Amino acid sequence: MSRAGLDKNPREVAEMFDGVAKGYDRTNSVMTLGFDRRWREWSRRVLDARAGERVLDLAAGTAVSTVEYAASGAWCVAADFSLGMLLGGAHRPVPKVAADALHLPFADNSFDAVTVSFGIRNFSDTEAALREMARVVRPGGRLVICEVSTPTFRPFRFVYMRYLLKILPFIARFVSSNPDAYKYLAESMRTWPDQRALGEIIARAGWDDIAWMNLTGGMVALHRAIKPEPAGETATVGEPEPGE
């Protein structure tokens, strides 16, 4: 089975996720010791989807998060580049669309909010993807990103970067349908920007009112932002909010 490289070639990334689709949700729970459920719950709270809203869940995988957002009464669509992942969630009762994050098949200002959970670091051009997300969200609409980040406690950060990330591919050999993919995933986690650096990328892409919240000591961070109104001011990056 295939694994992608850090150049994040879209075809290789799609093929890699096709290869991990079988048992993907179970593998996530094992690899995160069940914290994935808590992270999804925090994402749902920060997104705060409401009845009647239209929400795009991008890089939605098997649509686990999409179903949880839709429980609010919002109309939520799961979009992903991997057909294998979408097929893996075929039993979940939400609309699903095969979509390239850099060329979304939606009209301008189509959604009230867009969210990405543990997918944005797999895009070949992060800033371009964020600009495309801004295109399809209405002025005043929301962006919520849940992604791995940099632990804030220095001793733990050293252990996390030096040892824990190296263990992931070994664990994946026992629980994943494509263990080699987790070598890429660990590498992408190690090279991903920290909280402030990602906030600055979001600002450059045209979003405003940017802030973040650390979860699990900064292993994961939630970033949120607002699409400016037509006469909006230049995007700014806010100070970190209190973490979990």
C-alpha positions, 0 to 999 in steps of 0.5 A: 500500500502507498504512503505520501511524501512531505511534498503532499502530492494530491494523488499520493495523499488520496491513495494513501487515505484510500489505503487506511479507510478500512478501520480508520475510525477504530485506528484513530481511537486506539492511536489517540487513546480515545482523545479523538472523541473529546477533540471532536466535542470541542470542535463541535462546541467552537463551531456552534452550528445552528439549525438552518445553517449550511456547514462544509466539513472539509477533509471529512474522511468517513463523516464522523464529525459531519454527523455530530455537527448535523445533530444541531439541525444544520445542513452539513456536507462531508467533502473529501479528496479520498473516495475510499474514505467517503465510501467508508462512511457511506452508512452515515446519513449526511451528504458527501462530495468528492472535492479537492480543497484547492478547487472546491465545487461550490459557489461563492458564499455558499456556507455559513461555516467551514471546518477541517479536523486533522486534514489541513496539514495534508493539503499541498498548499495550506494558504491556497486552501484557506483562501478557497475556504474563504471563497465559499463561506459568506461574509461573517461566516466562520472557520474552525480548524482542529489540528495537531500542534506543538505541546506548550510544556517544554519537557513534554514537547521534547518527549513528544517530538523525540519519542512519541511521534516515532512510536506511532508507526509501530503501533499502527502495524497492529491496528491500521490497514496501511501502517506505512501511511502512519510514517508520513502522518508522524512526519507531517505532525513533526513538521507542522507549524505551531499555533501562532504560525498557523494563525499567521497563515490563516490571516494571510489567507484573508480571515479575521478575528483569529484565535486559538485554544490548546487542547491536551497540553497543545498536542492539538489546537483549535483555531477559529476565524471569521470571514471579513465583511466586504469593508472589513479590516486587515486580518489580525491574529489574536492571543491564545485563549485558555486551553484545556 
